[in-house]
Amino acid sequence: MKSNPIFLLCLLCCLFIPCTFAIQSPSDAPGLAQAPALAKILSRGTLRVAMYHKDTPPFYYHDTHGKLTGVDVELIRGFADKLGVTLSFDRSAKTLNQAIDMVAEDKADLAICKLSITFERASRVLFTRPYIRLRKGLLVNRILLQQQLNNRSKIETIQTLQGKLAVIGNSSYVGYARQRFSQMTIVPYPTWQDAIQALKNQQVIAAFRDEAEVKKVIVDNKNNAMSLLTVVLEKDYDPKGIALAPNAHFLKALLESYLDNLSLELNADKVLFDYDDVINQIHRY
């Protein structure tokens, strides 16, 4: 995509001054004194992006040619193009919370890696409005579920599920699980793959994550549907946002304007089953 300076200029004009101007350098641009986070990015010429170290397709991953791509990657790549700056990805974060830390400590300008917007995280950094609408979901071991039915329906049984629940350690789902499934024993695992393996081995009765990751286990291997049941928790949403520094209010407004203009209306099914259309829509803007 080509850089579009008009995108940036129009927003600066509307928010800061009533007249038209051209940006020649960050120090000359009217209004940038009130937008320090953006000024630093433009002065540096690089947008620093924190991202979790493990690939999580289709959101961020290396393709067969070794190129970093995915919905999150292409979204932020398009934003950098609009700003007219290059991108620098820092994937040293070993947990999603460490990606938040990097933004809070000014080691990155923003973090995008399907980050859940939680109260604890929002007390440390700014978040954009959610850019994808995801519900929370469960993968349930069918054999262990059958043992708890006791003449009840699967829906009734899942509502009062007993036993061990797998989550990714140091993720938002540790807190979500304690809130939603207080009757269960929460078991943290280093990775989602470890959690799924424990589920298949009947070490836990269910694994808890957002619906995109839950559905993807079945999409990637249809045979998993024989032993695992997919459950989507209606009206229980997991909002995903982009994290920015606490003082980056104008950068947040600019990023939200960019996302609004894309009109993607992302959800799990759209990302999983219409991935190419989503990427093409980002590239067309």
C-alpha positions as CSV (number, residue, x, y, z in Angstrom):
1,M,0.0,0.0,0.0
2,K,1.1,3.6,-0.6
3,S,1.4,6.2,2.1
4,N,-1.6,8.6,2.3
5,P,-0.5,11.8,4.0
6,I,-4.0,13.3,3.5
7,F,-5.4,10.8,6.0
8,L,-3.1,12.2,8.7
9,L,-3.4,15.8,7.7
10,C,-7.2,15.9,7.7
11,L,-7.4,14.5,11.2
12,L,-4.7,16.9,12.5
13,C,-6.6,19.9,11.0
14,C,-9.9,18.9,12.4
15,L,-8.7,18.2,15.9
16,F,-6.2,21.0,16.4
17,I,-6.5,24.0,14.1
18,P,-9.1,25.4,11.7
19,C,-6.7,26.0,8.8
20,T,-5.0,23.8,6.3
21,F,-1.3,23.0,6.6
22,A,1.3,20.6,5.3
23,I,3.6,18.5,7.5
24,Q,7.2,19.1,6.6
25,S,8.7,17.7,9.8
26,P,7.3,16.6,13.2
27,S,8.7,19.8,14.8
28,D,7.0,22.0,12.3
29,A,3.6,20.4,12.3
30,P,0.9,22.4,14.2
31,G,-0.8,20.2,16.9
32,L,1.9,17.6,17.2
33,A,3.1,19.2,20.5
34,Q,-0.3,18.0,21.8
35,A,0.4,14.5,20.3
36,P,3.7,13.5,21.7
37,A,3.3,9.8,21.0
38,L,2.6,10.5,17.3
39,A,5.4,13.1,17.1
40,K,8.0,10.6,18.3
41,I,6.9,8.0,15.7
42,L,7.1,10.5,12.9
43,S,10.4,11.8,14.0
44,R,11.8,8.3,14.4
45,G,10.3,7.2,11.1
46,T,9.4,3.8,12.6
47,L,6.4,2.4,14.3
48,R,7.5,0.0,17.1
49,V,5.1,-2.9,17.5
50,A,5.1,-5.4,20.4
51,M,3.7,-8.8,19.5
52,Y,3.6,-12.2,21.3
53,H,6.5,-14.5,20.4
54,K,4.5,-17.5,19.3
55,D,2.7,-17.5,16.0
56,T,-1.1,-17.5,16.3
57,P,-2.7,-17.9,12.8
58,P,-4.7,-16.4,11.2
59,F,-3.9,-13.3,13.3
60,Y,-0.1,-13.2,13.3
61,Y,2.2,-15.9,11.8
62,H,4.9,-16.7,9.3
63,D,3.7,-18.0,6.0
64,T,5.3,-20.7,3.9
65,H,7.8,-18.1,2.5
66,G,8.8,-17.0,6.0
67,K,7.0,-13.6,5.8
68,L,5.2,-12.3,8.9
69,T,1.5,-11.9,8.0
70,G,-2.0,-12.3,9.4
71,V,-5.0,-10.1,10.2
72,D,-3.2,-8.2,13.1
73,V,0.0,-7.8,11.1
74,E,-1.7,-6.5,7.9
75,L,-3.9,-4.2,10.0
76,I,-1.0,-2.5,11.6
77,R,1.1,-2.6,8.4
78,G,-1.6,-0.6,6.7
79,F,-1.7,1.9,9.5
80,A,2.1,2.4,9.2
81,D,1.7,3.0,5.5
82,K,-0.9,5.7,6.2
83,L,1.6,7.4,8.5
84,G,4.4,7.0,6.0
85,V,6.7,5.2,8.4
86,T,8.3,1.8,8.5
87,L,7.4,-1.0,10.9
88,S,9.5,-2.7,13.5
89,F,8.1,-5.8,15.2
90,D,9.4,-6.8,18.6
91,R,8.4,-10.4,19.4
92,S,10.4,-10.9,22.5
93,A,7.2,-11.0,24.7
94,K,6.9,-14.5,26.2
95,T,3.4,-13.8,27.5
96,L,0.7,-11.5,26.3
97,N,1.0,-9.5,29.5
98,Q,4.7,-8.9,28.6
99,A,3.5,-7.2,25.4
100,I,1.4,-4.9,27.5
101,D,4.5,-4.3,29.7
102,M,6.5,-3.2,26.7
103,V,4.0,-0.5,25.8
104,A,3.7,0.7,29.4
105,E,7.5,0.9,29.6
106,D,7.8,2.8,26.3
107,K,9.7,-0.1,24.7
108,A,7.0,-0.2,22.0
109,D,4.5,2.3,20.6
110,L,1.7,-0.2,20.5
111,A,1.0,-3.8,20.9
112,I,-1.3,-5.9,18.7
113,C,-1.7,-9.6,19.2
114,K,-5.3,-10.3,19.8
115,L,-5.1,-8.7,23.3
116,S,-8.1,-9.0,25.6
117,I,-9.1,-5.7,27.1
118,T,-9.2,-6.3,30.8
119,F,-9.6,-3.9,33.7
120,E,-6.0,-4.7,34.9
121,R,-4.5,-4.0,31.5
122,A,-6.6,-0.9,30.9
123,S,-5.3,0.5,34.1
124,R,-1.8,0.5,32.7
125,V,-2.2,1.3,29.0
126,L,-4.8,2.8,26.6
127,F,-6.8,0.5,24.4
128,T,-8.6,1.2,21.1
129,R,-12.2,0.2,20.7
130,P,-12.4,-3.6,20.0
131,Y,-11.5,-4.3,16.4
132,I,-12.9,-7.9,16.4
133,R,-16.1,-9.3,18.0
134,L,-15.2,-12.6,19.7
135,R,-17.2,-14.6,22.2
136,K,-15.6,-16.8,24.8
137,G,-15.6,-20.5,24.1
138,L,-14.9,-24.0,25.5
139,L,-13.6,-27.2,24.1
140,V,-15.0,-30.0,26.1
141,N,-13.9,-33.7,26.2
142,R,-16.9,-35.7,25.1
143,I,-16.1,-38.8,27.2
144,L,-15.6,-36.8,30.4
145,L,-18.7,-34.7,29.7
146,Q,-20.8,-37.9,29.2
147,Q,-19.8,-39.0,32.7
148,Q,-21.4,-35.9,34.2
149,L,-24.7,-35.8,32.3
150,N,-26.9,-37.7,34.8
151,N,-30.0,-37.5,32.6
152,R,-29.4,-33.8,32.0
153,S,-28.8,-32.1,28.6
154,K,-25.3,-31.2,27.5
155,I,-26.2,-27.5,27.9
156,E,-27.4,-28.0,31.5
157,T,-24.3,-30.0,32.4
158,I,-21.9,-27.5,30.9
159,Q,-23.5,-24.7,33.0
160,T,-22.5,-26.6,36.1
161,L,-19.4,-28.3,34.8
162,Q,-17.2,-29.9,37.4
163,G,-13.5,-30.8,37.3
164,K,-10.4,-29.3,35.8
165,L,-10.4,-26.4,33.3
166,A,-7.3,-25.7,31.2
167,V,-6.3,-22.1,30.3
168,I,-3.1,-20.5,29.1
169,G,-1.1,-19.2,32.1
170,N,-0.5,-15.5,32.5
171,S,-3.4,-14.7,30.1
172,S,-6.7,-13.0,30.5
173,Y,-8.5,-16.3,30.6
174,V,-7.1,-17.1,34.0
175,G,-9.2,-14.3,35.4
176,Y,-12.1,-15.0,33.1
177,A,-12.2,-18.7,34.2
178,R,-12.2,-17.8,37.9
179,Q,-15.1,-15.5,37.3
180,R,-17.2,-17.7,35.0
181,F,-16.3,-21.2,36.3
182,S,-15.7,-20.7,40.0
183,Q,-16.8,-24.3,40.8
184,M,-13.9,-25.7,38.7
185,T,-10.2,-26.1,39.3
186,I,-8.3,-23.8,37.0
187,V,-5.2,-25.4,35.5
188,P,-2.8,-23.0,33.7
189,Y,-0.6,-24.4,30.8
190,P,2.3,-22.7,29.0
191,T,0.7,-22.8,25.6
192,W,-2.7,-23.5,24.0
193,Q,-1.2,-26.6,22.4
194,D,-0.3,-28.0,25.8
195,A,-3.8,-27.3,27.0
196,I,-5.4,-29.1,24.1
197,Q,-3.1,-32.1,24.6
198,A,-4.1,-32.3,28.2
199,L,-7.7,-32.2,27.1
200,K,-7.2,-35.0,24.7
201,N,-5.5,-37.0,27.4
202,Q,-8.5,-36.5,29.7
203,Q,-6.3,-34.7,32.2
204,V,-8.8,-31.8,32.1
205,I,-12.5,-31.9,31.1
206,A,-12.4,-28.6,29.1
207,A,-10.2,-25.9,27.7
208,F,-11.2,-22.2,27.8
209,R,-10.3,-19.5,25.2
210,D,-11.9,-17.2,22.7
211,E,-14.2,-18.8,20.1
212,A,-11.7,-18.2,17.2
213,E,-9.1,-20.4,18.8
214,V,-11.7,-22.9,20.0
215,K,-13.2,-23.3,16.5
216,K,-9.8,-23.4,14.9
217,V,-8.9,-26.6,16.7
218,I,-11.7,-28.3,14.8
219,V,-11.2,-26.4,11.5
220,D,-7.5,-27.5,11.4
221,N,-8.3,-31.1,12.1
222,K,-11.9,-32.4,11.6
223,N,-11.0,-35.6,13.5
224,N,-10.9,-33.6,16.7
225,A,-14.7,-33.2,16.5
226,M,-15.0,-36.9,17.3
227,S,-13.6,-36.4,20.8
228,L,-14.0,-32.7,21.5
229,L,-17.2,-30.6,21.7
230,T,-17.1,-26.9,20.7
231,V,-19.1,-24.6,23.0
232,V,-19.6,-20.9,22.3
233,L,-20.8,-18.8,25.3
234,E,-23.5,-16.6,23.9
235,K,-23.4,-12.9,25.0
236,D,-20.1,-13.5,26.9
237,Y,-17.7,-11.4,24.8
238,D,-13.9,-11.1,24.9
239,P,-13.1,-7.6,23.5
240,K,-9.8,-7.4,21.7
241,G,-8.0,-4.1,21.3
242,I,-4.7,-2.5,20.4
243,A,-2.7,-1.3,23.4
244,L,-1.0,2.1,23.3
245,A,0.9,4.3,25.8
246,P,-1.2,6.1,28.4
247,N,-0.5,9.5,26.9
248,A,-1.2,8.4,23.3
249,H,-4.7,9.8,23.0
250,F,-4.4,11.3,19.6
251,L,-2.6,8.2,18.2
252,K,-5.5,6.2,19.6
253,A,-8.0,8.5,17.8
254,L,-6.0,8.2,14.6
255,L,-5.9,4.4,14.8
256,E,-9.6,4.1,15.5
257,S,-10.4,6.3,12.5
258,Y,-8.2,4.1,10.4
259,L,-10.0,1.0,11.7
260,D,-13.5,2.6,11.3
261,N,-12.7,3.4,7.6
262,L,-11.8,-0.2,6.9
263,S,-15.3,-1.3,7.8
264,L,-14.2,-4.9,8.4
265,E,-16.7,-5.9,11.1
266,L,-14.5,-8.8,12.1
267,N,-15.7,-11.9,13.9
268,A,-14.5,-15.4,14.4
269,D,-16.2,-16.9,11.3
270,K,-15.2,-14.1,9.0
271,V,-11.5,-14.4,10.0
272,L,-11.5,-18.2,9.9
273,F,-13.6,-18.8,6.7
274,D,-13.2,-15.5,4.7
275,Y,-9.6,-14.8,5.5
276,D,-8.4,-13.9,2.0
277,D,-11.3,-11.5,1.6
278,V,-10.4,-9.8,4.9
279,I,-6.8,-9.4,3.9
280,N,-7.7,-8.0,0.5
281,Q,-10.1,-5.5,2.0
282,I,-7.3,-4.2,4.2
283,H,-4.9,-4.0,1.2
284,R,-7.5,-2.1,-0.8
285,Y,-7.7,0.8,1.6
